[in-house]
């Protein structure tokens, strides 16, 4: 059913004392039928908007709750994996773990023999410390003696060192660092001293290599270079680049 409003309607388009929907020049005085609920349209729209806003706030709250829950779950999984990897010795993880040594020896004196039972080299150190996983040894004040017919032909010393096996060849290597000094005889039988900051020694194959700067002193010789390879078996020294200085040639 509709509603009825009685009133006088002005035929002009000017001021109208009645509500705007009654101001129509073509409408005569009398009763005008208004559809049911017409006056509640604005209130209905406001109620609908309020309901939509509440629904939107609810959806946003649910989405935020889901995001926070997902972040917390991911963080928990990461921490649990890190704890498991640390318990297993730190394998296959980017998180560094500090391992403790399992034994230590003072005043090391180690002799290595070849297949014929002849002494090949001797390793001395103030102390050696062994770490199990991954396995390696640290040396304090190491000193190598390269032997030939039981005679010392080369000595190599440094303030610190580390021993471990090569990944591919399986040969043991010793990385020396801090004030490395090599003393011996070159291929021409002259005494020579070599100074560098780092040196990698392969005692079994009797070779040594460095990529760092080196200085060589000897009889009428004073050389500097970058990078060096030493064949401790043949006493040949190969300098790589930036070779500078003087080299004395032995006169017959």
VEXDREN-2710 file (C-alpha; in Angstrom, 1 decimal):
% VEXDREN-2710
k/r/px/py/pz
1/UNK/0.0/0.0/0.0
2/UNK/1.1/3.6/-0.6
3/UNK/1.0/6.8/1.5
4/UNK/-1.1/9.9/0.9
5/UNK/0.1/13.5/1.3
6/UNK/-2.3/16.4/1.0
7/UNK/-1.2/19.9/0.1
8/UNK/-1.2/22.7/-2.4
9/UNK/1.0/22.6/-5.3
10/UNK/2.2/25.8/-7.1
11/UNK/2.0/25.6/-10.8
12/UNK/5.1/27.9/-11.2
13/UNK/8.7/26.7/-11.2
14/UNK/9.6/29.2/-8.5
15/UNK/9.6/28.7/-4.8
16/UNK/7.7/25.8/-3.5
17/UNK/6.5/25.4/0.1
18/UNK/5.9/21.7/-0.3
19/UNK/8.7/19.1/-0.5
20/UNK/10.6/19.1/-3.9
21/UNK/8.9/16.0/-5.2
22/UNK/5.5/17.9/-5.1
23/UNK/6.9/20.9/-7.1
24/UNK/5.7/20.1/-10.5
25/UNK/3.9/22.6/-12.7
26/UNK/1.8/19.9/-14.3
27/UNK/0.3/18.7/-11.0
28/UNK/-2.9/20.1/-9.5
29/UNK/-3.9/20.4/-5.9
30/UNK/-5.1/17.1/-4.5
31/UNK/-3.8/13.8/-3.2
32/UNK/-0.6/12.3/-4.6
33/UNK/0.2/8.7/-4.0
34/UNK/3.7/7.9/-2.7
35/UNK/5.0/4.4/-2.9
36/UNK/5.4/2.5/0.4
37/UNK/8.8/2.9/2.0
38/UNK/9.8/5.9/-0.1
39/UNK/10.8/8.0/3.0
40/UNK/13.0/5.1/4.3
41/UNK/15.3/4.9/1.2
42/UNK/18.1/7.0/2.6
43/UNK/18.1/5.2/5.9
44/UNK/18.2/1.8/4.0
45/UNK/21.2/3.0/1.9
46/UNK/23.1/4.1/5.0
47/UNK/22.4/0.8/6.7
48/UNK/23.6/-1.1/3.7
49/UNK/26.8/1.0/3.5
50/UNK/27.5/0.4/7.2
51/UNK/27.0/-3.4/6.7
52/UNK/29.4/-3.4/3.8
53/UNK/32.1/-1.5/5.8
54/UNK/31.7/-4.0/8.7
55/UNK/32.1/-6.9/6.2
56/UNK/35.2/-5.3/4.7
57/UNK/36.8/-4.7/8.1
58/UNK/36.2/-8.3/9.0
59/UNK/37.8/-9.6/5.8
60/UNK/40.9/-7.3/6.3
61/UNK/41.2/-8.6/9.9
62/UNK/41.0/-12.2/8.8
63/UNK/43.6/-11.6/6.1
64/UNK/46.0/-9.9/8.5
65/UNK/45.6/-12.7/11.0
66/UNK/46.4/-15.2/8.2
67/UNK/49.6/-13.3/7.2
68/UNK/50.9/-13.0/10.8
69/UNK/50.2/-16.7/11.4
70/UNK/52.1/-17.7/8.2
71/UNK/55.1/-15.6/9.1
72/UNK/55.2/-17.0/12.7
73/UNK/54.9/-20.6/11.3
74/UNK/57.7/-20.0/8.8
75/UNK/60.0/-18.6/11.5
76/UNK/59.3/-21.5/13.8
77/UNK/60.2/-24.0/11.0
78/UNK/63.4/-22.1/10.3
79/UNK/64.5/-22.1/14.0
80/UNK/63.7/-25.8/14.3
81/UNK/65.8/-26.7/11.2
82/UNK/68.7/-24.6/12.5
83/UNK/68.6/-26.4/15.8
84/UNK/68.5/-29.8/14.1
85/UNK/71.4/-28.9/11.8
86/UNK/73.5/-27.6/14.7
87/UNK/72.9/-30.8/16.6
88/UNK/74.1/-32.8/13.6
89/UNK/77.4/-30.8/13.4
90/UNK/76.3/-28.0/11.1
91/UNK/76.2/-30.1/7.9
92/UNK/74.4/-28.7/4.9
93/UNK/73.6/-25.3/6.5
94/UNK/74.7/-21.8/5.9
95/UNK/74.8/-21.2/9.7
96/UNK/78.4/-21.4/10.9
97/UNK/79.0/-23.6/14.0
98/UNK/82.0/-23.4/16.3
99/UNK/83.3/-26.9/17.0
100/UNK/85.5/-27.8/19.8
101/UNK/88.7/-29.8/19.5
102/UNK/88.9/-33.4/20.8
103/UNK/92.6/-33.6/21.6
104/UNK/95.8/-31.6/21.7
105/UNK/99.4/-32.5/21.7
106/UNK/102.3/-30.4/22.9
107/UNK/105.9/-30.4/21.4
108/UNK/105.0/-32.3/18.2
109/UNK/107.8/-34.3/16.5
110/UNK/106.4/-36.3/13.6
111/UNK/108.5/-38.2/11.1
112/UNK/107.1/-39.4/7.7
113/UNK/108.7/-42.3/5.8
114/UNK/108.5/-43.2/2.2
115/UNK/107.6/-46.6/0.7
116/UNK/111.2/-47.8/1.2
117/UNK/111.3/-46.9/4.8
118/UNK/113.5/-43.9/4.2
119/UNK/112.7/-40.6/6.1
120/UNK/110.9/-38.2/3.8
121/UNK/110.2/-35.2/6.0
122/UNK/109.9/-34.2/9.6
123/UNK/107.2/-31.9/11.1
124/UNK/107.7/-30.2/14.4
125/UNK/105.4/-27.8/16.2
126/UNK/105.0/-26.3/19.7
127/UNK/101.5/-27.7/19.7
128/UNK/98.9/-29.5/17.4
129/UNK/95.2/-29.3/18.0
130/UNK/92.8/-31.8/16.3
131/UNK/89.2/-31.0/15.3
132/UNK/87.0/-33.9/14.3
133/UNK/84.2/-32.6/12.1
134/UNK/85.3/-31.5/9.6
135/UNK/88.6/-33.0/10.3
136/UNK/91.7/-30.8/10.4
137/UNK/94.6/-29.9/12.6
138/UNK/95.9/-26.5/13.7
139/UNK/99.6/-26.0/14.3
140/UNK/101.4/-23.5/16.5
141/UNK/104.9/-22.6/15.4
142/UNK/105.2/-25.3/12.8
143/UNK/108.5/-26.3/11.2
144/UNK/109.1/-28.6/8.2
145/UNK/112.4/-30.4/7.5
146/UNK/112.5/-31.8/4.0
147/UNK/114.9/-34.7/4.0
148/UNK/117.1/-36.2/1.2
149/UNK/119.2/-39.2/2.2
150/UNK/118.5/-38.3/5.8
151/UNK/120.0/-34.8/5.2
152/UNK/118.0/-31.7/5.6
153/UNK/117.7/-29.9/2.2
154/UNK/114.9/-27.5/3.0
155/UNK/113.4/-26.0/6.1
156/UNK/110.0/-24.2/6.2
157/UNK/108.7/-22.4/9.3
158/UNK/105.8/-20.1/10.1
159/UNK/103.9/-18.8/13.1
160/UNK/100.8/-20.9/12.5
161/UNK/99.5/-23.6/10.2
162/UNK/96.6/-26.0/9.3
163/UNK/96.7/-29.5/7.9
164/UNK/94.0/-31.3/6.0
165/UNK/93.5/-33.6/3.0
166/UNK/93.1/-32.3/-0.5
167/UNK/89.5/-32.7/-1.8
168/UNK/90.4/-34.4/-5.1
169/UNK/93.9/-36.0/-4.8
170/UNK/93.6/-37.0/-1.2
171/UNK/97.1/-35.8/-0.6
172/UNK/97.7/-34.1/2.7
173/UNK/98.5/-30.4/2.5
174/UNK/99.8/-27.9/5.1
175/UNK/98.7/-24.3/4.9
176/UNK/101.3/-22.0/6.6
177/UNK/100.7/-18.4/7.4
178/UNK/102.2/-15.4/9.2
179/UNK/105.9/-14.9/8.6
180/UNK/106.6/-17.9/6.4
181/UNK/110.4/-18.5/5.9
182/UNK/111.9/-21.1/3.4
183/UNK/115.6/-21.8/3.7
184/UNK/117.6/-24.1/1.5
185/UNK/119.7/-24.5/-1.6
186/UNK/118.6/-23.6/-5.1
187/UNK/119.2/-25.7/-8.2
188/UNK/122.7/-24.3/-8.5
189/UNK/123.6/-25.2/-4.9
190/UNK/123.5/-21.6/-3.5
191/UNK/121.9/-20.8/-0.2
192/UNK/118.6/-19.0/-0.6
193/UNK/116.0/-17.6/1.8
194/UNK/112.4/-17.0/0.7
195/UNK/109.9/-14.8/2.7
196/UNK/106.2/-14.7/2.2
197/UNK/102.9/-14.4/4.2
198/UNK/101.2/-17.6/3.1
199/UNK/102.4/-20.9/1.7
200/UNK/100.7/-24.1/0.8
201/UNK/103.0/-27.1/1.2
202/UNK/102.5/-30.6/-0.2
203/UNK/105.0/-32.7/1.7
204/UNK/104.4/-36.0/-0.1
205/UNK/104.9/-34.5/-3.6
206/UNK/107.5/-32.1/-2.3
207/UNK/106.1/-28.9/-3.7
208/UNK/105.0/-25.5/-2.3
209/UNK/103.0/-22.7/-3.8
210/UNK/101.8/-19.2/-3.0
211/UNK/99.8/-16.5/-4.7
212/UNK/101.1/-13.8/-2.4
213/UNK/104.1/-11.5/-2.7
214/UNK/107.5/-13.1/-2.1
215/UNK/111.0/-11.9/-1.4
216/UNK/114.1/-13.9/-2.2
217/UNK/117.5/-13.2/-0.9
218/UNK/120.7/-15.1/-1.5
219/UNK/124.3/-14.8/-2.8
220/UNK/124.3/-11.6/-4.9
221/UNK/120.5/-12.0/-5.3
222/UNK/117.5/-9.9/-4.1
223/UNK/114.3/-10.5/-5.9
224/UNK/110.6/-9.7/-5.3
225/UNK/107.7/-11.2/-7.2
226/UNK/104.0/-12.1/-6.9
227/UNK/103.2/-15.8/-6.9
228/UNK/105.7/-18.6/-6.7
229/UNK/106.0/-22.4/-7.1
230/UNK/108.9/-24.3/-5.5
231/UNK/109.8/-27.9/-6.5
232/UNK/111.5/-29.0/-3.3
233/UNK/112.8/-32.2/-5.0
234/UNK/114.7/-30.5/-7.8
235/UNK/115.2/-27.2/-5.9
236/UNK/113.7/-25.2/-8.8
237/UNK/112.0/-21.9/-8.0
238/UNK/109.5/-20.5/-10.5
239/UNK/108.3/-16.9/-10.0
240/UNK/105.1/-15.9/-11.7
241/UNK/104.6/-12.1/-12.2
242/UNK/106.0/-8.7/-11.2
243/UNK/109.5/-10.0/-10.9
244/UNK/111.9/-7.3/-9.8
245/UNK/115.5/-7.1/-8.5
246/UNK/118.9/-8.6/-9.1
247/UNK/120.0/-12.2/-9.5
248/UNK/123.6/-13.1/-9.2
249/UNK/125.0/-15.7/-11.6
250/UNK/127.7/-18.0/-10.2
251/UNK/131.0/-17.7/-12.0
252/UNK/133.0/-20.8/-12.8
END
